[in-house]
Amino acid sequence: MKLLRLLSFALMSCLLSPALLRAESSAATAKPARFISQLAAGKPQHVVIFGTSLSKGGAWVTQMKDALERRFPGLVTLTNGAKSGQNSRWGLANVETNVIAQRPDVVFIEFSINDAVARFDLSLEESRRNLESILDKITSALPHCEIILQIMNPVVGKPADDRSYRRDQEKYAEIYRDVAKARGLLAIDHTPAWKAVLAEGGEAEFKRYVRDGVHPSPEGYAKFVTPTILAAIGLEPAKSDAAPAKP
């Protein structure tokens, strides 16, 4: 009987996806982001968003703000300093104005998806150098500012002759993982959720939620992105934050 239980456990472990195992492990050990702890203590927090169109126009920003406001009414101020069509070269040139001058308590940063745009011609080395410089400037000017890095959704269905073609997307994303690990920063990685969508239904399923292959719809953000963010920062999605069930 004991042997059967062990074999059954081993079989279930094999059936669970690596992404699910990682998520369960993270959920068991993760601490709330510092700004969440401050909010829980009743201290107002200023959140700044810094990145590409996925942050400037991404519905996750409003969805996250609404979730924070429901949990901590009146304590959260949010400034969106992102800009559509930009990359880390622009980020480095504008970090003083769009982040440091705002004096945030926490900043969410993502540029890797646009650093990978072939026509921008940012090498992996420049992408890393720009990110490191952005972080150095923030930590030097605002040593108590919490920095959260994000790896956003992949871009799908854009061939090499398309203006939106990205090269080596995973390598640019890996820079954010490496830098976050080296600096002890929280990195919120949306790759596993979107890879699961692609594995389940291919490009057609992916484009149910990311119609142009680049920008998720509000439903896509609500279902795959915002819950990941809320869980990562230690604010588990309330029932009202969860994506609607499939009919």
Phi, psi and omega in degrees: 000317179297320180296320179297319179296319179295318179295320179296318179296319180297320179295316179296324179297322179291327182285333179290136180289151176304322181297319180293318179298318179296318181297317180295320179296316180296318182297328183283334188246345188290142173262155176299148173303153185300322182292333175291318177298321178294319177297318180298333178273003177087015182262125179302145181227138177255120181256129175244138178252134185218116182172215188260196177298336179292342174255322182294316182246002183289130183296345179299330183296310178294320180297317177294316180300318179297319179295319178295319182293322178296320183279324184229068187303131175080001185256351187247127170249134181235130176241126180262104180259016178282167177213131182297144174076013185252168181224189185291340176295315175295319181302317180294322181289338187241007183295327180297312184284313190275343179237295189299317181295339180279344179051059181283162170273334179209145177228134175260126186236134172207125173222354190299325183294329178269337172298334180279352180297123187299320185290342176282338175054048172265120177289163175301322180295317179292320180302313179295317182297317179296315180298314179300320180292320176301314181294319179299318180296318180293312184292330178289316182280326185228075186299340181262003180283128177280136181244126178239123179264149178230139169253114188274192181291151173290161173262132187234141173080025178245104182288172187298336180269006179268143179300335182266009180298131176249141176250145174048046183306317184293327179292322177291322177295323182296332176303317181294320177297315182296314182294319178299317180295316182295326184260358181070035180261155173285127173243123178261111187256112180271358183302312183303319182296317182286328175295325178295320177298314180296321181292326182284317187225008178070196184297325181298318179292318178303317185281357168295328184249344180227078193298323181267006180082355184236308190253115176299150174284166175307322178295319178298317177297315183295328185271323190242338188254302185301317177299326178295318179296312183298320178293320183293325181273358177091020178241084184302139182302132171286168180303324181288344179270345185286152179291149178295146180289153177293142179292000000 
